Amino acid sequence: MREIIEPFRIRAVEPIQFSTPEQRRQWLEEASWNPFLIDAEGVIIDLLTDSGTSAMSAAQWAAIMIGDESYAGSRSFRKFEAVVQEIFGFRHVIPTHQGRASEKILCTVLAGPGKAIPNNNHFDTTRANVEFTGAEAVDLVIDEGRDPDSLHPFKGNLDPNKLRAFLENCRSARRQVPFGMVTITNNTGGGQPVSMANIKEISAIYREFGVPFIIDACRFAENAWFIKQREPEYRDWTPKAIAQEMFRHADGATMSLKKDGFGNIGGFLALNDDALAEQCRNILILTEGFPTYGGLAGRDLEALAVGLHEVLDEHYLEYRAATTRYLAEKLNAIGIHTVQPPGGHAIYVDAKRFYPHLAPTQFPAQVLVCELYLRGGIRAVEIGSVMFGRNVDGVETPSDRELVRLALPRRVYTQAHVNYVAEVFAETFAERESARGLEFTYQAPILRHFTARFRSL
Ligand SMILES: Cc1ncc(COP(=O)(O)O)c(C=O)c1O
């Protein structure tokens, strides 16, 4: 086996602003121990998200120059529409500015009070859009998907038995399920894939109950790659053929092209049903724009049409999976526990086991996020009690997991950058016993992690 190399040359670069530990301490204190509140210029390696942070290719930048900005019937839209139809296979392509706009439109038309929408795990914005209409977002991932140590190859699978039981209950309670979903890969569960067998099985169940099946397709190419690697009958298929096969079993998709579209902005809603598509286009005109540009400029549509082909390249996907695996292996070799197996776009570090001396009410994952920033200028995100814990009348109820997510932007960082991240982790781990906890000095009533302020204990 030869080394898997970055399958690109770099001819446009963005300098990194270096900083000293003293500067970072000052900035972190000014940000009240919340790296969300630090300016990006103060960050050396930014692993906050893989969304909208990809590097575009020379071909994508070139496509931007030929964008057709016509208000109606733009040539760039026709090109975009043709590429989406080719890969995803749905009749109607509705362009939006990002994934949540697609969710908002679909939920506005179909969801509503008393209804229920199942999924393996709803991503935050999907859940928020479902709940905003008064409907319930129900998570039915397989039990292995909740176990950080399970080595199940498809931990994102939606449990078919739970789905059947849930739909039967809804039917007998006369509760409407206006559509059902699956998220590929399952971001909330650690970027874990969903198998083709599972997609086929849940599609058949949704059809049996007359429920339209919508795929949240943000990381569809990474999911296709895992199917190729882990489901023997697809070993010889191209990622594109696997993607086409996945979507053949669905009635529509919501998509954030800020992930597997190599876009810095962009999304779409794709549907087969003519009447539903017409209703969605009417909302699109109200909130996003005319149906042939939606929330985007013609130049964006051009770049995304190119990105959707590039993301299905086997050399790219092999490299992409190798980067997350490489980082996980480096951390595991130091003795650091990560959610297994590594996901497609991110690594999740178990901060409870990193800092066994810190109680969940001292926010160990937030402490680790701060330490990584102080020591190496690395920005990660806490997925633990700050994000999912609750404070009622001053009493903290912690989350059951304390994780730190390291999300890898696409085609942005090299192997040396990843080695640097591992070195900073090694140093942080060696001195872990000296780490002290945090306490809140301010928290907003909802989504508190974005604006929270802390004091070091
Ligand atoms: C699985 C999943 N669905 C939906 C979204 C929402 O997409 P956007 O951020 O483009 O609105 C995201 C974004 O992170 C996601 O990961």
The ligand as an SDF file (V2000), in Angstrom:
LIG
                    3D

 16 16  0  0  0  0  0  0  0  0999 V2000
  -26.8190   16.9120    8.5470 C   0  0  0  0  0  0  0  0  0  0  0  0
  -27.0430   18.3660    8.3230 C   0  0  0  0  0  0  0  0  0  0  0  0
  -28.2470   18.7940    7.8850 N   0  0  0  0  0  0  0  0  0  0  0  0
  -28.4870   20.1010    7.6480 C   0  0  0  0  0  0  0  0  0  0  0  0
  -27.5240   21.0660    7.8620 C   0  0  0  0  0  0  0  0  0  0  0  0
  -27.8600   22.5120    7.6280 C   0  0  0  0  0  0  0  0  0  0  0  0
  -27.1630   23.0330    6.5410 O   0  0  0  0  0  0  0  0  0  0  0  0
  -26.7840   24.5890    6.4630 P   0  0  0  0  0  0  0  0  0  0  0  0
  -25.7720   24.8720    7.5260 O   0  0  0  0  0  0  0  0  0  0  0  0
  -26.2690   24.7650    5.0730 O   0  0  0  0  0  0  0  0  0  0  0  0
  -28.0360   25.3740    6.6710 O   0  0  0  0  0  0  0  0  0  0  0  0
  -26.2610   20.6630    8.3260 C   0  0  0  0  0  0  0  0  0  0  0  0
  -25.2160   21.6830    8.5750 C   0  0  0  0  0  0  0  0  0  0  0  0
  -24.2580   21.5130    9.2950 O   0  0  0  0  0  0  0  0  0  0  0  0
  -26.0170   19.2790    8.5610 C   0  0  0  0  0  0  0  0  0  0  0  0
  -24.8230   18.8390    8.9980 O   0  0  0  0  0  0  0  0  0  0  0  0
  1  2  1  0
  2  3  1  0
  2 15  2  0
  3  4  2  0
  4  5  1  0
  5  6  1  0
  5 12  2  0
  6  7  1  0
  7  8  1  0
  8  9  2  0
  8 10  1  0
  8 11  1  0
 12 13  1  0
 12 15  1  0
 13 14  2  0
 15 16  1  0
M  END
$$$$
